[in-house]
Amino acid sequence: MLTKRKSGEASRSKHQAVAAGLAAGVLDRRAFLRKSGLTAGALAAAGSIQLGAVRKVEAAGSSAVGPGTVIKKNICTHCSVGCTVTAEVVNGVWVGQEPSWASPINRGTHCAKGAAIRELVSSDRRLKYPMKLVGGQWQRISWDQAIGEIGDKLLQIREKWGSDSVYWLGSAKYTNEAAYLLRKFGAFWGTNNVDHQARICHSTTVAGVANTWGYGAQTNSYNDIRNAKTMIIMGGNPAEAHPISMQHVLSGKEINRANLIVIDPRFTRTAAHATDYVRIRSGTDIPVAWGMLWHIFQNGWEDKDFIRQRVYAMDDVRKEVAKWTPEEVERVSGVPGEQLRRVAEKFAKEKPATMIWCMGNTQHTVGTANVRALCILCLATGNVGKPGTGANIFRGHTNVQGATDLGLDVTTLPLYYGLVEGGWRHWARVWEVDYAWLQSRFDEVPAAAGRKARSRKENMETPGITSTRWFDSVNLPPDQIDQRSPTRAMMISGHGGNTVTRLPEALEGLNKLDLMVVADPHPTTFAALDARQDNTYLLPICTSLEMDGCRTASNRSLQWGEQIVKPAFESKNDYEFLYLLSKKLGFADPMFKNIKVENNVPLAEDILREINRGGWSTGYCGQSPERLKAHMRNQQKFDLVTLRAPKDDPEVGGDYYGLPWPCWGKPEIRHPGSAILYNTALHVKEGGGTFRARFGTERNGETLLAEDSFSKGSDLTDGYPEFTLGVFKKLGWDKDLTADELATILKIGGDKPDTVSWATDLSGGIQRVCLEHGVSPFGNGKARANAWNLPDPVPVHREPIYSPRPDLVAKYPTRPDERQFRMPNIGFSVQKAAVERNVARDFPIILTSGRLVEYEGGGEETRSNPWLAELQQDMFVEINTGDAAERGIKDGQWVWVTGAENNSKTKVKALVTDRVGKGVAFMPFHFSGWYQGKDMRDYYPRGTDPVVLGESVNTVTTYGFDPVTGMQETKATLCQIRAA
């Protein structure tokens, strides 16, 4: 079990016998390091051996550095911290792995996953060649046959059911270039049904943060946390989920004697490092946040000047916060008022202070509102836009930030251009294709169930179906699904099938699909369930370690990864797969007209250059391949805390590491990137900025522009709107544009040239001139405490759909039933029925889920790695000692965890512990391969089954969706636990 190891050994269950490839017996640490390719240096960096004990070796050890050795750098494919992987390659074979001392992010360290990453490339458990399912049996086929058959089926489905009937599920494992290509592919195919893992991890973060101050991303960086004097981690467990980030958190704690406050329903490994631990009931984040603000407002601890100058409608928040007295907060959340007062005072007074969160805060039916509440806490205390402050959002997968940025989201085009005519016309210009042709690719949607028909243009501008509900778009009656047809086919890249809630219903949906294609290094759970017999294809795609391209870490820094070795077996990279498929479908020529293709493989550098040509809205325009490669060559020159290189360096002088977006203007301008968003203490040319003026200039007679606040060196010393040619003319700045820049702007604008903005000017002239005048291209606005366009403009507490406190539901109900993302959201009806049936009586334990340090995401990749599989061999449920005693459950025994829907059940090991409170249980979400007590190993293609299998927690998770994003509820459902 996770915490029950003795003498370095882990118990091994009989049903999970380790398959071929894992040596018998238990590996000791030296054997692990030798076989995983790590050198002694990494061990020393981790503090496991004394540096003085390291002696020069006489013979070659696990590392093979020599005359024929080539050093390659790439980025770890697991979490979003952005650790560099330094590989030693001999004759095209990855033979060793060196600590990446030069990286300012990981500084020579790796977690268990990073240390064992070489196995991802060399693993014999990967898919080796294309396969298809025929009569329930896997058959080997060629790539030509696979592309031909898949393409023919897609065209047949499109002809009969329309372009929206195919769902394109992308990946946070993608490079930025691959993510961009898939979103572009979706546009050329004619659908907005393109999504990826961000939907189930931080879609609510993106929506909540962007709707508060402009951009949906981490404001500072992991490294900058070293500057904080108070850190609140709410709904995050970085000690396991982002282990390397903890070196920055703990350094800040020790160097600054900082407060480290962990707010979580579970006493996590992160909480073990805390100066203060606050246990809350899962699903009560807003009461706790407003409880803190109650004390802050009562005692006058808020930053009044900051609020006056840079925040809109904080008084509206005051009215809601007034309801959350210490007594009500404790009644709802369980947090004592005096404890919360201490936490609030530290956050407000012991500054700089930062708010850190992860999926414990986001994966709720009120996820967007949760995020907004934490942002408002930062605003009320002035903890934004300075070193050591901000919303430090720890994203999940390696490139979930970048894949979101590049448009794998059913609500946007690449770089957050909206699904409006202006956004589509912008990308049509970048792609050099006719806007009318793009429009013609979309379906016309007939009227149904009282809904009006949609034209192609209207459908083009309508958000798609979220990945959390793809199976509802298969299973629901057609008249409830607002598109031409229900989903008929799934194209899945780098995405687990066990990551969505209500797995029994997902299984039903899988069975009904006309076509399912999985393009992945591993078969994934999608292919390992007994739902299908035919029309299923597995395509071996290499990892991003086997291809060129960049990825964006949580702090918005881009890092270039070079191909370490060629794709293993018959694998192809994502670029080649999408090129071959687009060629079969008939639109490769227009899609790749400005991207060089060599031997069917599009050039990653050219894809990034196209992103640069169109990425003005988010400042993805300045990070050329050449600049990113220079950063990787010069990693050692960047400061550990500021992430800035010395200004006199000839290659990277003055740059922030990874050119964190926004990196304004064309690459030749050499903007340094923006390490800290909204930092008015710096000139815009130096990475400074303001809050984005994206919501207008006035509302209800109040200005939405900043007052008496501006960035250093600004020619405008008050608030100002977004910049267009029309605004330039009023200021006389249009004269600063070059003739070529002005010509481009006039060509784009046509008969309305004054409307061309900083985000649509392909010349880059508007941004260039803005920098010269020291102003932010996106304006200087106020952050919004009241986001009037959201369902709850000021966050309000709403009980989870399956609340353990039915007595609170009447006062704090979920939102009424309503239609969102083309389908009905019936959360209110489900909650009402749960109260009427007294579900909380029969399922009295709150079930929450989260990460383990050994595994990542759905776990297919990491559970296939024998060095990681050795560390955690059993799926388990943490159950409180009191709950276990009442049920006669002993530590380590088999139990059934049953869910409140679908008669669902999972058979797992019990881990009896007080790290979860009474009435609370925790399960990790990395497991699959068992389903309701049944071992599914035989359903994998031979030799591709992961070493470790287990039940998926999402078999027993339940209904519930955030109204803004479609985020699923995984942190606050109900269950029952019985001995098996």
N, C-alpha and C positions, 0 to 999 in steps of 0.2 A: 504494500500500500504506500501511498505518497509519503506519509510521515512515519512509517513503521519499519523502515529498513534497519537491519542490524549487520554490523561488520561489513558494510558496503554491499550487502546482498539484497536482492528484491525477490519477493515471493513470486512464483509462477503458477498460474492456474492451469489445470489440466486441459480445459477447453480451448485455451489459447496457446497451444504448443507452438513454439517458434518455428517457422517454416525454414526450408533450405536457405542457406546463406548466412544464418546466424549461428555462430559457433556454439557448441554445447557448453553448458556451464555459465558461470557469471564472469564477465570481464572485470579485471581489476583496472585501476585508473591508468596505469602505465600502458596496458594493452589498448585501452580505449584511445589514449592520445596518439599512440604509435599508429594504430590502424585508421584513425580519423584524419591523420596527416598534420596534426598540430605539433609545433616544436616546443622545446623547453621554455623558450622566451615567453610564449603565451601563458604558460603556467606561472612563470615568475610575475608576469603582469597582473595576474589575478591574485597574487599574494599567497599562492599555495606553497611556494618554496622560497627560501631566502635567496636574494640575489648573490650574496657572498658564496653560496654553495654551488653556483654554476661554474663549471670548469670547461675549458676548451676540449672538445672531443677529438679523438685521434682518428676515428673512422666515421664514414657517413652514417647518420642516424635516419630518422624518419624524413628529414628534409634532404633534398637532393640538389642543393645549389652547386653549380659547376659551370664549366665553359658552355655547355649546351643548354643551360637552363634559361628559360625566358620568364620574366615576371609579368603577370597580368593582373590588372585591378578591375574588380566589379563590385557590385553592391549586394549585401545579404538579401535574400529573397523572402525573408520572413516578416518581421514587424516593421514599423514605420520610422524607427530611429535613424536608419540610414548608415549602418556600419559598413565600412570598407572590407572587402574580402581580397586578400593578396595571395594569388595562386602562383605556384611554381610549376612550370610546364616544360616537359622534356619530350621532344619528338612528337608533339601534339597530344601528349598524355599529361593529365593533371596529377602530379606525383606528390605534391606537398602544399602546405598552407602556412604562410608566415603571419605573425601578428602584424596588424596594420598600425604600426606606431605613429605614422605620420598623420593619420586621420584625426582631425579635431573632434570628431564625433565619438568614435569608440577607442581611440588612443591605445591600440594594441590589445584590447580586450574583446571577448566574444561571450555570449551566453552559450548554453549547451547546443542550441540549434545552429548558431553560427559556427561553433567549433566543429560540428559534424556535417557542415554543408557540402563538402566534397562528395558525400555519398549520394546527393541528389543527382549528380551527373553520372556517376559510375554504377548506380543501383541496378541490379538485375531484376528488380520488381517493377520497373517502368514498362509502359507499353513499348513494344519494339517495332511494331509494324501496324498498318491499318487493319481493322477487323470489322466484321459485321455479324449481326445476330440473325441466324436462320433457323427457324423452328426451335428456338431456345438454345442453340449451340453456336459458340463463337467460331468464326471461320476467318482465316487470314486472306486478305486481298491486297492488291497493289494500290498505290496512291492514284494512279490514273483511273482505275476502276472506281475507287472511292469518290473522287471528285466528280467523275462522270455520273455515277448513280445518284449521289447527293444533289448535284446540280439539276439533273432531270426531275427528281422528286420535288425540289424547291420550285421549279418553274411550273410544274403541274399543280402544286398547291396554290401558288400565286394566281394562276389562271382561274382556278375554281373558287378560291376562297378570299383572294386579295392579299396585298402585301402585309397588312397588319396581322394576318393569321400566323406569321412566323415570328417567334420571339427570339431575340438575340441577346444572350446573357454573357457579358464580358467579364473581365477579371481585374482585380486589384494586384494580381501578379504580373500583369502586362507592363511593358515599358511604356513611357509616355507616347512613343511613336505608334505602338500597337493599339493603345487605347484610342488615339486619334483616328487611326485607320478604321477601326470598327465603327466609330461614330459616323465617320464619313461614309463607310459602307452602308450603314443604316439609312443615311440620307439618300444615297444612290439607289438603294433597294426600295425606299419609299415608306419608312415607318419611323415612329418615335418609340417603339417598343424595344429600346436598347438600354440595358441597365447593368449594374454590377454590385459587388459586395458593399459598397458604401450605403446602399439602401438599408442594409441590416446592421450597420455599425454607426455611422456618423452622418446619415442624411439629415437627421434632426439638428445636429451641430451646424451643418452648412446652412440650413434654413434659418435657424435661430440666430446665429452670429451675423450672417449676412443681412438679416432684417433688423439688426440692432445698429451696426456701425459700418456696413458696406461690403465686406468680404467675408466669406465663410471659411475661415482658416485660422490656425494658430497665430496669435499676434506676435509672440516672441520666439524663443527657441529652447530646446533642451538645455543648451549651454548657458543661456541667460538666466536660467533658474538659479545658477550659482550666485546671482546678485540679490536674491530675495531674502527678506528677513522674516516673512511669514508665508508659508505655503499651505494651502488647503487642497488636499486631494479628495475629491468627492466622487464616488462611483468609479474608482480606478484602482488597479493593483499593479503598478509598474514593476514591482519586485519580481513578478512572474510574467506579466504581459509585455513589458519593455525593460528587461533587466539592465541593459547597458545604460539606459537613461538614469538609472538610480545612482550612478557614480556622480552625476551632476546634481541630483536632488540631495544626496547625502553630503556632498562637498559644500553645498550651500548651507545645509543644516550645521555642519561642523565649523566652517570658516566664519560664518556670520552669527553663530549661536542662534540660528533661526528657529522659529516655531514650525514644526511639521505636524499639521493637523489632518488626520484621516477620518473622513465621515463615510461610513459604510455599514450595511447590515451585518457584515461578516468581519471577524478579526483576521485580516489577511496578513500575508508576509510583509506587506508594506506597512500595515498598522503596527507590526512589531517594532518598526523603527520610529514610530510617531512620538512626539512629545504630548500629544492629546489624541485620544481615540473617542469618537462619538458614534455610538451604535444607533442606527435609525431603522424604522420599519421600511422595507423596500416599497417604493412607490410614493414616498412622502417627501421628495426632494424640495418641492415648492414650499410647503409649510416650514421646513427647516431654513431655507433661504430667506423667506419672509420673516421667520422668527429672528434671524440674525439682524435683518434690516430694522425690525421693530426696536431692538435695543440700540442700534446705531442712530435711528431717528430720535428716539426718546432722549438720548444723551447728547445729541448734537455732534456726533462723531463724523457726520458726513462731510465731504469736501464741497463746501458751498460754492466756492469760486469755480471749481471745475464743472459743477452742475450748471451754474449760471451761464458759463461760456460755451460749454460743449455738449449739453444734454437737453433733449426735448421731452417735456411732459413728465418729469419726475414726480410732480404733485399727483398725477394719476396713480402712480405706484404707491405713494404715501397712503392714499385712501384704502387700497387693498391691504397693504401691510398692517394698517391699524386694526384689522380684524384678527390678526394673528398674535394675540397676547401670549405670554409664556405659558399660561394655563392651557390654551387651545392647542398650541404647538405640541405640548407634552401629551395631551389627550389623543392627538392624531398620530404623532410620529414616535412618541415614547422618549423624546429627548428632554431631560430636565432643563428648566428655564435658566438656572444659574450656570450650568455648563455651557449652554448656548451663548449666554451673555459673555463669558470669558472668551469664547472663540470669536464672537463678533468684535469685541474690543481689540483683540490682537490684530484681526484683519484690518480694522479701521485705523488703528493707531501705530502699530509696529510695522511700518512700511519701509521699503516697497513690499507689497504683498501680491501674490499670484494665486489664481484659481486654476487648478488642474482637474480635468475630468476625462473619463473614458466612457465605455458603454454602459456602466452602471447608471449613468445619468441620462443616456440617450435612448436606450431600448425600452421605451415606455409609450403608452398611448398619449402621454403628455410630454413626449420627448422634446419637441420644439419649445414648448413652454418652460420645461426644466432648464434648457440651455439659455433661454432668454433671461430667466431669473438669475442665473449665475453671472451673466453679462451685466445685468443691472446692478448686482452687488459690486462688481468692479467699477462701474460708472459712479455709483453713489459714493464710493470711497476714493475716487480719483486714481484707481489702480489700473490705468490703461495708458499705453503710449510712452512708457518709460522703462529703463532697464529694471529687471527684477519684478515687473508687474505683469498684467495681462491675463488673457485667457489661453493657457497653455494646454491645448487639446491634444491628447495623445491618440493619434489615429491608429488603426489596426494593422492591416497588411502593408507590405513594403511600398506599394505605390497606390494605395487607396486615395491619397491626396491627389496625386497626378492623374490617375484615371478619372477621378471626379472632375478635376480641372479640365481635362480634355474631352469631356462631354458624355461619358458613359452614365447618363442620367436621363430618365424619361421626360424631364422638364426643360432640358437645355440643349443647346448646340455647344461645340467646343468653346472653352474659355468663358462659360456662363453667358454667352449671347442667348437671349431669349428666343422662344419659338414664335417670334413675331416676324412680320414681313421684313422689317429692317435687319433682323438677325440673319434670316435666310438669304437676303440679298447680299449682305456682307460676305458670307461664306461662298456664295455663288461667284462673287468677284474674285475672291482668293483662289477658288478652284478653277476659275475661268470656264464655267459652264453656265448655260442659260437658266435663269431663275424659273422661267416657264417650264423648262424640261424637268427640273427638280420637282415642281408642283405636280406635273403630270404623272409622276411615279407614285403618288399617294392615292389611296382609295377614296371613292365617294362612299359616304355612309348613309344608308337609308334611314328614314324615320322608323322608330320602334318604341313601343310601350309609352307613348305620349311624348317622346323626345323628338325634336326637330331633326330633319336630315342635315348632314354636313357635306359641304362641297369639298373638293380636293384641297383648296386653299385653307378652309377651316380645319380640316383634318390634319393638315401639315402644321398647324399652329396649336394643336391639342396635345397636351401631355399624354404619354403612353401609360401602359399598365405596369405597376411596380413589380419588382422581382419577388417581393414578399407574397404576391397574390397571383403569380403566374398560373398556379393550378386552379384557382377560382375562375380564371379566364378560360379554363378548359371545362370545369365541372358545372358551373352555373348555367341555368337556362339561357339560351342565346339572346332572348329579349332583355336580359338583365345586363348584358355586356355591350357597352356602347361603342361598337365598331362593326365593320361589315360582317365579320365572322368571329366565333370563338377561336382561341389559339389552337392551331393544328400541328405545329412543328416547333421544336426547340433546338436552337443552335447554341451550345454551351461551351464556353472556353474558360478553363482555369477557375472553376467554381464548383464547390462541393454541393451535393444534393441533400445533405443533412443539416444545412444551415438555416432553413426556414422552419417556422413553427407549423404545427398541425401536420406532422409527417404522414399520418394515415390518409389524409385527404390529398396530400401531394402524391402519394403512391397511386391513388385512384386516378389522378390527373395523368400521371405517366402512362398508365395503361391505355388511356384514350387517345394519345397522340398518334398522328399518322407517320411522324418522323421524329427521331431524336438523334442528334449528333453530339458527341462529346469530343472536344479537341483539347487534349491535356496530356501531361507526362504520365498520368495515372488514370485508371478507369473511372475513379470517383464513385461515390454512393449512387449517383444516377444510374450507373451501369450494373450495380451490384445488388439490386433488389429484384424480386421475382415478378415484376409488374409487366414485363414485355417478353415477346417471343421473336419478333421480326422488326424490320425497318429501324434498326438501331446500329449506329456506326461509332467506332472508336478510332480517333486519329491521333497518332503519337506526335505531340508538340514538345519541343525542347524547352528547357528552363531558360530564364533570362540570363543565366550564367553562360549560356552557349550562343549568345547573340549580342550584337552591339545595340546600344540605346541608353537613354537616360531615364531616371526615376526621380520623383519628388518626395522628399521626406516630410514629416509633419511640419517642420519649420519652414516649409516652402522652398527649401534649397534643392536645386537640381544637381544630380551627380551622374556623370557619364560612366557607364559600364562597358568595358571592352570584352569582346568574345574571348572567353578563356580557352575553350576547346570547341571543336566542331560538334554539331548536334550528334548525340549518341544514337546508335542503331539506325532505324529508318526515319528518325524524327525530322521534322521541318520546323522552322520558326514561324511565329505568328504572321510575320510579313509575307512570307512565301505562301502560306495557306490562304490568306485573304486575297492575295494576288491571283492565285490559281482559281479560287472560287469565283472571284469577280470576272475573270476571263471566261469561265464556263457560263456565267450568267449574262455576259455580253456587255459589261460596262468597265472593263479594265482600262481601255484606252483613255476615256475621259477621266477616270479616277486617278490614274497614275501619269497623266500627261506632263506634269512638272516634277516627277519623282523618277530618278534613274533606277532601272531594274536590270540586274545582272544575273543571268542564269535563273530567272524566275524569282529572284530575291530583291525586293525593293531596298534601296540604300537608306539606312537609318538616318544618316546625316541629312539627306535630302528631305526626309519626312519632317525632321525637326526644323529645317529651314522653312518649310511650308507653314509649320506651326508659328514660327517667328513672324512670317509675313501677315498672318491673320490674328495674332494673339494680343492685340493692343489693349483690350478691355481689362486684362488681368496682368499686364506687364510680362507676358511670356514672349516678348518681342526681342529682348536684348541678350538672351542666353543662346548664343550660336554654338554649334558643335565645337568649334575651335576654342571658344572661351571655356567651355565646360571641360574639355580635355586638358587645357592648361591648368585648370584648378586641380585635377587629379594628379598631374605631374608635380604640382607645387603644394601639396597638402600641408607639408610641414611648416609653411610660411604663415598660416592663418592662426590668429590668436585664439586661445582656448575659450575665452569668455565672450569677447566681442565678435569672434569669427571673422575679423578683418585682417587683410594682409597689409604689410607696410606699403605706404604710398609710392615709395621709390623703386618697387620691384618692377623689372621690365615686362614681365608677362601678366602678373595678376595684381599690380599695384593698386591699392585702395579698395579692391573688391571685397565683398563679404562672401564667405565660402558658399559655393553653389549658386551664387547670384539669386538669392531668394526673391521670389516675385512679390510685388511688381519690380521688374527690372526695365525701366522705361526706355523707350526709343529704340532705334536700330542698334545692332551690336557695335557698330563703329563709334557710337557716342560714348560707349564704355560706362554706362551707368553702373554703380557698384552693387545694385540690388538693395533690398529693404530688409534688414535683419529684424527690426522692430517696427511693426505697423503703427501708423498714427502718431509718430514721434515728432512733435513740433519743435523739439530742441535741436534738430538737425536741419540743414538745408536739404531741399528735395534732391539736389544733385548728390548729396551725401547719404541718401537713404531715408531722409526725413519725410514727414507727411502729415496729413490731417484726416479727420473722419470724412468718409465719402459722401458727397451731396447727391445721393442717388434717388432721393424721395421727394424732390421738388424744393421749392424755396420758401413756401409759406403754407400753413394750415390753420384754419380757424382763427385767422388774425395773428398767429404767432409765427415768428421766423423759424425756419428750419436750417438756417445758416448759422455758423459759429459767430459768437459775439466777443470781440476783443481777444480773439485767439487765432494764431496763424503760425506757420512754420518759420523757422529761422531764415532770414534773408529774403522773405517774401516781399514782392513789390506791392502786394495787396495786403493791407493790415486789418482785415476783418473777414467775415465769411464771404464766400463767393460760390457761384454755381459751377456746374460742369462746363468745360470749355468746348465751344463750337466755333466755326468760322464767324458766325454772327456775333458771338461774344468778343472774339478777337477784333472785329471791326469797331465795336463800341469802344474798345480800349486802345485802338490804333496799333495793335500788335500784328495785324494781318500784313503789315509792311515788313515784318521780320521773316516772313516765309520766303523761301527761294522761289524762283520762277517755276522750277520743276515741281516743287511741293504744291504750289498754288494750282498748277495745271491739273495735277492728280486730284486735288480736292474738288475742283470745278467739274471734272469729268464724273466723279462719283456723285456729286450733288445734283447734276442735271439742272432742272429748273428751280431747285431749292438748295443752292450751294451753302447757304447759311446754316443748314441743319447738319452738315457733316461735322462729326465730333471727334474728340480725342480717341474714341473707340472704333471709329469707322474710317478714319483717314489712313489709307494704305501707304501714304508717303512718309508718315511719321513726323511730318512737319509740325503739327499742332503740339505733339508731346515735346518735341525738341524746343520749341519756343517757350512752352510752359516751364521747362527746366531752366531756361535762361532767365526767366523772370522769377524763379524761386517759388512757383506755385504748383500745387498738385493738379495734374490733368483732370482728375475726377471731381474737383471742387473742394470746398471747405465747409462741410455741413456739421450738423449736430447728430450725435447718436440718439437713437429713439428708445426712450423708456416705454412709450406707447407705440406699438407697431400696428397701426389701424387696419392694415390689410390682412392680418392673421385672424383666425377664428376667435382666439382670445387675445385681444390687443395688449392687455396687461395680463400676465400669467395668473391663472387661478388653479387651485388644487382640484383635481378630479380623482376620485378613487379608481383603482385598477378595475378592469372589467370583472375579474374574479377577485373580489375584495375579501380579506379575512375579517373585515369589519362591516358587515351589512348594516349595522346601526348608523354608519356614517354616509351611506350611499345616498340617502334622501337629501342630505345637506350638500354633498359633494359628488353629484352624479357625473358620469361621463357625458360627452356631447350627444345631442340627438342624432338619430339615424340620418344619414345624408349620403349623397353620391360623391365619390372622389375617384379620380384616376380610372374613369370609365366603368366603375362598378359600385354597387351599394356597400356602404360601411354600416353594418347593423350592430355596432358595439353597444348602443343603448338598449336594444332589445335583448341582447345576450346578457348584459349586466342585470337587467330587470328580471329575466328568467332565473338567473343564478340566485338572486335574492329570494325570489318566490319559492324556489326549490330548496332553499337553505343549503346550497352547495358547500358553504364554509363549515357546516356541521360534519358532512361526510368526507370533506377534504380539508382538514384543519391546518395543514402545514404550508407555509409560504415556500414556494420553490423559486430559487434564483439560479443563475448559471454564470459561468465565466471561464477564464483561461487557466492553463497550467504552463509552467515554464518549459516543459519538455516538448510541447506540441503547438501547432499553429492552425488556426481556422478550423475547417472541417476535419483536418488531421490525416487525410489520405496520404499526403506526401511525407509528413513527419512520422507517422506511425509505420511507414514503410522503410524507415531508416533504422537499422538494427541498433545503432549506438544510442538512439533516442528511445526506441522501443524497450530497451533494457531497463531504462530508468522508470518507466511507468507502464505497467503491463495490464492493469485492470481499470475498467470503468467503475466508478464508485459514486455514492451519494454521501455527503457529509450530513450527519444527523446529530442533533443535540443529545447530550447524555441523558437528560430527563426524558425526552421523547423516546429514546431507545429503550430506557428502562421500562417505561409504560407499555412498550410493545414486545418486550422480551427479546430485544435485538442485541446481539453481541458484535463487537468490533470484528470486521473481516468476514462476517457471514453473508450469504446471499439474501437479498431482499427484493421484493416487488415494490416499485414506485409506480403508482397509478395516477393518471391524470383525470381532470374534470370533464374532458370531452372525448368522444370517439371510443369509449371503453378502452382507452389506451393504457399500456403498461410497459414497464422496462424492468429487466432483471439485472441487478448490479450488486456490487459489494458494498457493505456498510462501513463507513469510516465514522466511528463514534467520537465526537469531539465537541468541546465547548467553544470552538471558534465560530460556530453558528449559534445564535441564541435559541431559546425555547420557542418552538413553533416555526422554525426556519430550517430549510434544507438547501444544500448547494450541490450542483452537479456540473462537471466540466462539459464543454460543448464540442470537444474534438473527436468524439468517437462515432463510429458506425461499423457496420458489418454484422451486427446482431439486430434483430427486429422482433420486439415483443417476445423475447425468450428464444428465438430461433437463430441459429448460427447460419449466416448467409455466405460463408466463405466459398462454397462451391459455385456461387453465381458469378464470381470474378473469372475472367479469362485465366487459364492456367498460368501460374507463376507470377501473377500481378497482384495477388491479394496482399494487403498490408500485413506486417508481422503481427501487429496487435489489432484485435477487433473488439468491439463493445457496443453497447446500446447507445443510440442517440438521445440526448436529453429532449430533442425537439419532437420525439414521438409523443411526449406527454405535455408539451406546451400547448397553449390555447389561443383562442381568438382575441384580437385586439390590435388596432392600428392607429397611429398618429394621424390626425386629419390633414396635416400640412404635407407630410412626406410619405405616408404609408408605412412608416417604421412599425415593426412588429413588437409585441410585448413579450420579452423573454426574461425579464427580471422580477416579475411580480405576478405569478400565477399560483394556483393551489394544487396540492397533491396529497396523497395518503401513502404511508409506508408500512408495509407488513413483512414479516419474515417469510421467506420463500419455502 
